[in-house]
């Protein structure tokens, strides 16, 4: 299932990418943008909530019979590096 996240603010997507894909510490991202760690946390929470809502909606539209929860997606995502390497 492809979920387009281009609607998430580009800067917010970059911040998420740096932390979750590149493993850069959140406090370092805050320093890069000259902002507080609290502000970055709020950005992450808001962006992740948007991704969660859009993903779950797309899933229900595409596969209404499938009963997956957001936590299932998180578990699958955590397994991907183990499956690839």
N, C-alpha and C positions, 0 to 999 in steps of 0.2 A: 504494500500500500504506500503510495507516494503522497506525502502531505507537503504542500508548498508552504514554506515559512518566510517567503519574501515579504509578507505583510509585517513581519517583525522588524522594527527599526534596525537599520544597517549597523549602527554603532552598538546597539544592544546585542545583535547577532555576533558581532566581532568579539565583544566582551565574553559572551557565552562560549564562543569557540576557543578563545584563549584559555579560559579556565577549564572547560570540560574536555577539550580535545588536545590542547597543547600542554595541559597540566601546569599552567602558570598560577601562582597563588593569587587569590582574590585581592589581597592587600596590595600586591604588585600592580594589578589592573587598576585599582583605585589610584595608586600613585601615578600611573601612566596618564590618567584622565584628570589628575589633580583634584580628586574628590575624595570623599570619605568612604570607608569600607561599608558603612551603613547605607550610603546611597547606592553603591554597587549591589549590595544585598537586596535592596528594594527593587532595583532594575531586574535582577535575576528572578526574584519572586514573581514580579508582574509578567515578565516575558515567559517564564515557565508555565504560569497559569494560563496564558494565552495559548501556548503550544498545547498544553493539556486539553483545554476546551476544544480547540480546533481539531486535534487528533481524535478525540473521543467522538466528536460529532461526525467526522469523516468516516470513522469506523462504523458507527450506527447506520449511516446512510448506505455505505457500501455492503456491509455484512450485518444486517439487523439481527440475525439469529446468533451471532457470535457474542459470547458473554465474557469479554476481557475487561479488566479493570486497569487503571493507569499504572498501578503497582506491577502488573504483568509486563507492561512495556518497559518499565525501569529494570526489571529482572532480566528481560531479554537483552536490553541494551548493555547491561553489565556483563553479559556472557559473550558478546560479540568479539572482543579482543581475544578471549580464550578460544573461541571457535576458529579464528583466523590464524592464530599462531600456535 
